[in-house]
Amino acid sequence: MATLILVRHGRSTANTAGLLAGWTPGVALDERGAEQAAALPGRLAGVPVAAAVTSPLQRCRETLAPLLAARPELELHTDDRIGECHYGDWSGRKLAELADEPLMRIVQQHPSAAAFPGGESLRAMQARAVDAVREWDARVEEEHGSDAVLLMCSHGDVIKSLVADALGMHLDLFQRVAVEPCSVTVIRYTPVRPFLLRLGDTGDFAAFTADPAAPEQGAAAGDAVVGGGAGAA
């Protein structure tokens, strides 16, 4: 079966503002995010990508723009199912403010039971993303062979949920996974089990010395940043 490269979008204006963007329109890459996107073609040099699929949101499309410019033969497909979680009434709000919401404890400790008011549940988000990945993986294998590579650009919580599925982890454990902006995660699917080959690879080790729950993102010590966070400075 095909190998899947998952790219989280580059750092966005919402990331640096400490906002939970969700499907809020007009959220673009910031200057650092544009630099991360520009470096992506070099990081993937030599990788024979057979197909590219993106979330419809602007920050994902901007992340893949330099790669598509470098590989004009690569057709870009869009799939809403790998779009960001529908955070509903939480969308566009400050993460620091959301940290005081009673639902945040559920999101952190029992995410399989978390459903966002006016939005969707994390369980539904994972289900649609897994369906999309498996359908695209089968399609790419049929069209390009079992050694083909499929690239998808998506969002932090979506990618974390796909990693949990690949590892056979319960969704309640997915907050233990971290994927930085413009990080690369690679999953190799086989007929009997997936293999996680890379997780959140940026080539930058500075993040390991920084506090992943930065105060400006409103996360308490030991909590995951909903939406994925802004990554290392």
VENFENHU-V398013 format. One record per pair of residues at least 24 apart in sequence whose C-alpha atoms are under 10 Angstrom apart, sorted by the first residue. I is the first residue (numbers start at 1). GAP is how many residues later the second one is. D is the distance in whole Angstrom. If there is no record, write none. Layout:
i->(I:I)
gap->(GAP:GAP)
d->(D:D)
This chain:
i->(1:1:1:1:1:1:1:1:1:1:1:1:1:1:1:1:1:2:2:2:2:2:2:2:2:2:2:2:2:2:2:2:2:2:2:2:2:3:3:3:3:3:3:3:3:3:3:3:3:3:3:3:3:3:3:4:4:4:4:4:4:4:4:4:4:4:4:4:4:4:4:4:4:4:5:5:5:5:5:5:5:5:5:5:5:5:5:5:5:6:6:6:6:6:6:6:6:6:6:6:6:6:6:6:6:6:6:6:6:6:6:7:7:7:7:7:7:7:7:7:7:7:7:7:7:7:7:7:7:7:7:7:7:8:8:8:8:8:8:8:8:8:8:8:8:8:8:8:8:8:8:8:8:9:9:9:9:9:9:9:9:9:9:9:9:9:9:9:9:9:9:9:9:9:9:9:9:10:10:10:10:10:10:10:10:10:10:10:10:10:10:10:10:10:10:10:11:11:11:11:11:11:11:11:11:11:11:11:12:12:12:12:12:12:12:13:13:14:14:14:14:14:14:15:15:15:15:15:15:15:15:16:16:16:16:16:16:17:17:17:17:17:18:18:18:18:18:18:18:18:18:18:18:18:18:18:19:19:19:19:19:19:19:19:19:19:19:19:19:19:20:20:20:20:20:20:20:20:20:20:20:20:20:20:20:21:21:21:21:21:21:21:21:21:21:21:22:22:22:22:22:22:22:22:22:22:22:22:22:22:22:23:23:23:23:23:23:23:23:23:23:23:24:24:24:24:24:24:24:24:25:25:25:25:26:26:26:27:27:27:27:27:28:28:28:28:28:28:28:29:29:29:29:29:29:30:32:32:33:33:33:33:33:33:34:34:34:34:34:34:35:35:36:36:36:36:36:36:37:37:37:37:37:37:37:37:38:38:38:38:38:38:39:39:39:39:40:40:40:40:40:40:40:40:41:41:41:41:41:41:41:42:42:42:43:43:43:43:44:45:47:47:48:48:48:48:49:49:49:49:49:50:50:50:50:50:50:50:50:50:50:50:50:51:51:51:51:51:51:51:51:51:51:51:51:51:51:52:52:52:52:52:52:52:52:52:52:53:53:53:53:53:53:53:53:53:53:53:53:54:54:54:54:54:54:54:54:54:54:54:55:55:55:55:55:55:55:55:55:55:56:56:56:56:56:56:56:57:57:57:57:57:57:59:59:59:60:60:60:60:60:60:61:61:63:63:63:63:64:64:64:64:76:76:77:78:78:79:79:79:79:79:79:80:80:80:80:81:81:81:81:81:81:81:81:81:81:81:82:82:82:82:82:82:82:82:82:82:82:82:82:82:82:83:83:83:83:83:83:83:84:84:84:84:84:84:84:84:84:85:85:85:85:85:85:85:85:85:85:85:85:85:85:86:86:86:86:86:86:86:86:86:86:87:87:87:87:87:87:87:87:87:87:88:88:88:88:88:88:88:89:89:89:89:90:90:90:90:91:91:91:94:94:94:95:95:95:95:95:95:95:95:95:96:96:96:96:96:96:97:97:97:98:98:98:98:99:99:99:99:99:99:99:100:100:104:104:104:105:106:107:107:107:107:107:108:108:108:108:108:108:108:108:108:108:109:109:109:109:109:109:110:110:110:110:110:111:111:111:111:111:111:112:112:112:112:112:113:113:114:122:122:122:122:122:123:123:123:125:125:125:125:126:126:126:126:126:126:126:126:126:127:127:127:127:128:129:129:129:129:129:130:130:130:130:130:130:130:133:134:137:137:138:146:146:147:149:149:150:150:151:151:151:152:152:153:153:154:155:155:155:155:155:155:156:156:156:156:156:156:156:156:156:156:157:157:157:157:157:158:158:159:159:159:159:159:160:160:160:160:160:162:163:163:163:163:163:164:165:166:166:166:166:167:167:167:167:168:168:174:175:175:175:175:175:175:176:176:176:177:177:178:178:178:178:178:178:179:179:179:179:179:180:180:180:180:180:180:180:181:181:181:181:181:182:183:204:205:206:206:206:207:207:207:208)
gap->(133:136:137:138:139:140:141:144:145:146:147:148:187:188:189:190:193:48:132:134:135:136:137:138:139:140:142:143:144:145:146:147:148:185:186:187:188:46:134:137:138:143:144:145:146:147:148:183:184:185:186:187:191:192:194:45:47:48:129:130:132:133:144:145:146:147:148:181:182:183:184:185:192:193:39:44:47:144:145:146:147:148:179:180:181:182:183:192:193:47:48:127:144:145:146:147:148:149:152:153:156:157:176:177:178:179:180:181:192:193:194:33:47:53:56:57:144:145:146:147:148:149:152:172:173:174:175:176:177:178:179:193:194:51:52:55:144:145:146:147:148:149:150:151:171:172:173:174:175:176:177:192:220:24:25:27:28:45:46:48:49:50:51:52:53:54:55:143:144:145:146:147:171:172:173:174:175:24:25:26:27:28:30:49:50:52:53:54:143:145:170:171:172:173:220:221:24:25:26:48:52:169:170:171:218:219:220:221:46:47:48:51:169:217:218:46:217:45:78:79:80:215:216:80:166:202:212:213:214:215:216:200:201:213:214:215:217:77:78:199:200:213:74:75:76:77:78:79:196:197:198:199:200:207:211:212:71:72:73:74:75:76:77:78:79:198:199:207:208:210:67:70:71:72:73:74:75:76:78:197:205:206:207:208:209:63:64:65:66:69:70:71:72:73:74:206:35:61:62:63:64:65:66:67:68:69:70:71:97:133:205:33:34:35:60:61:62:63:64:65:68:69:33:34:60:62:63:64:67:68:32:33:34:67:31:32:33:30:31:32:33:65:29:30:31:32:33:34:35:29:30:31:32:33:34:29:149:201:26:29:30:148:149:197:25:28:29:31:32:148:28:147:27:30:145:146:147:166:25:26:27:28:29:30:144:145:24:25:26:27:28:29:24:27:28:143:24:25:26:27:142:143:144:162:24:25:26:27:28:29:30:24:25:28:24:141:159:160:140:25:101:102:99:100:101:102:25:99:100:101:102:24:25:90:91:93:94:95:97:98:99:100:101:24:25:26:85:86:88:89:92:93:97:98:99:100:101:24:25:26:84:88:97:98:99:100:101:24:25:26:27:29:80:83:97:98:99:100:101:24:25:26:27:28:29:97:98:99:100:101:24:25:26:27:28:29:97:98:99:100:24:25:26:27:28:97:98:25:26:27:96:97:98:94:95:96:24:92:93:94:95:122:92:93:90:91:118:119:87:88:89:118:75:76:75:74:75:50:53:54:57:73:75:48:49:52:74:44:45:46:47:48:49:50:51:52:73:77:43:44:46:47:48:49:50:51:70:71:72:73:76:77:80:42:45:46:70:71:72:75:41:45:70:71:72:73:74:75:143:31:34:35:36:37:39:40:41:44:70:71:72:73:142:29:30:31:32:33:34:35:36:38:39:28:29:30:31:32:33:34:35:139:140:27:28:29:30:31:32:33:27:28:29:30:26:27:28:29:25:27:28:122:123:124:120:121:122:123:124:130:131:132:134:119:120:121:122:123:124:120:121:122:119:120:121:128:118:119:120:121:124:126:127:118:119:115:119:122:118:66:65:68:116:117:119:64:65:66:67:68:114:115:116:117:118:63:64:65:66:114:115:61:62:63:64:65:59:60:61:62:63:64:58:59:60:61:62:58:59:58:35:36:39:49:50:38:48:49:32:33:36:37:31:32:33:34:35:36:38:39:45:31:34:35:38:30:25:29:30:32:33:28:29:31:32:33:35:36:29:55:51:52:51:43:44:41:37:39:36:37:33:34:35:32:33:29:31:28:24:25:26:27:72:73:24:25:26:27:44:69:70:71:72:73:68:69:70:71:72:69:70:25:26:40:41:69:25:39:40:67:68:25:24:31:32:33:36:32:29:27:28:29:30:26:27:28:29:25:26:50:47:48:49:50:51:53:46:47:48:47:51:34:46:47:50:51:53:48:49:50:51:52:27:32:48:49:50:51:52:47:48:49:50:51:49:48:28:27:25:26:27:24:25:26:24)
d->(10:7:7:10:8:6:9:8:4:7:8:9:8:6:5:7:10:10:10:9:6:7:9:7:5:9:9:7:5:6:5:6:7:9:7:6:8:10:8:9:9:8:7:6:5:6:8:7:6:4:6:9:9:9:10:10:10:10:8:10:9:7:9:6:5:6:7:8:6:5:6:8:10:10:10:9:9:7:6:5:6:8:7:6:5:7:9:10:9:10:10:10:9:6:5:6:7:9:10:7:9:10:9:8:6:5:6:8:10:9:9:9:9:9:9:9:7:6:5:6:8:9:8:9:10:8:6:6:5:6:9:9:9:10:8:9:8:6:5:5:6:10:9:7:7:7:6:5:6:7:8:8:9:8:10:9:8:10:9:10:9:6:5:8:8:6:8:10:6:6:6:8:9:6:5:8:10:7:8:6:6:10:10:7:8:8:6:9:10:9:8:5:4:8:9:10:9:8:9:8:9:8:5:7:9:6:8:10:10:7:10:10:8:10:8:9:9:10:8:10:9:9:9:10:9:8:9:8:6:5:9:9:9:8:6:9:10:8:9:9:8:9:9:8:6:6:7:10:10:10:7:5:8:10:8:8:10:8:6:5:5:6:8:9:10:8:10:10:9:9:8:7:6:5:6:6:6:10:9:10:9:7:6:9:9:9:10:10:8:9:5:5:8:9:10:8:9:9:6:6:6:6:8:10:8:5:7:10:10:9:8:9:7:10:8:6:8:7:8:9:7:9:9:10:10:10:10:10:7:6:8:8:10:10:9:7:8:8:6:6:10:10:9:6:5:9:9:7:9:8:6:9:10:7:8:9:10:9:9:9:8:8:8:10:10:8:7:10:9:10:9:10:8:10:8:6:9:9:8:5:7:8:6:8:10:7:10:8:9:8:6:8:10:8:9:9:8:10:7:7:8:9:9:10:10:7:5:9:9:7:9:10:9:9:10:9:9:9:10:10:10:8:10:7:7:9:8:7:5:6:7:7:9:7:9:9:7:10:10:6:6:6:8:7:7:8:9:10:10:7:10:9:9:7:5:6:9:5:6:9:10:10:9:6:5:6:8:5:5:7:10:9:10:9:8:6:5:7:9:5:6:8:10:7:8:8:5:5:6:10:6:6:7:5:4:7:8:6:5:8:6:9:8:6:9:9:9:10:7:8:10:9:10:10:9:9:10:9:6:6:8:10:8:9:8:10:10:8:10:9:7:10:10:10:9:9:10:10:8:10:10:10:10:9:9:9:10:8:9:9:5:5:9:8:6:9:10:10:8:9:7:5:9:9:7:8:8:8:6:8:7:9:10:9:10:8:9:6:7:8:8:10:7:6:8:7:7:10:8:9:8:7:8:7:9:6:9:10:8:9:7:7:8:10:8:10:8:5:5:8:9:10:8:8:5:7:7:5:7:8:9:10:9:9:6:6:4:4:7:10:7:6:6:7:7:7:8:8:10:10:9:10:8:8:10:8:6:5:8:8:8:9:10:8:7:6:4:7:9:9:7:10:10:8:9:10:9:6:7:8:10:10:10:9:10:10:10:9:9:10:9:9:10:9:8:8:9:9:7:9:9:6:7:9:8:7:8:10:8:9:10:8:5:8:10:9:10:7:5:8:8:8:8:6:6:9:9:9:9:10:9:9:9:8:10:9:7:10:9:7:8:10:9:7:9:9:6:7:9:8:8:10:9:9:9:10:10:7:9:8:7:9:10:8:6:10:8:9:8:9:10:8:10:10:9:10:10:9:10:10:10:10:9:10:10:9:9:10:9:10:9:10:7:8:7:8:10:10:10:10:8:6:5:8:9:7:5:6:10:9:9:10:8:10:9:9:10:9:9:10:9:9:8:10:10:8:8:10:9:8:5:7:7:9:7:8:7:9:9:10:10:8:6:9:9:10:9:9:7:8:10:9:8:9:7:9:9:10:7:9:10:8:9:10:7:7:7:5:8:8:8:7:6:9:9:10:9:9:10:7:8:7:5:8:8)
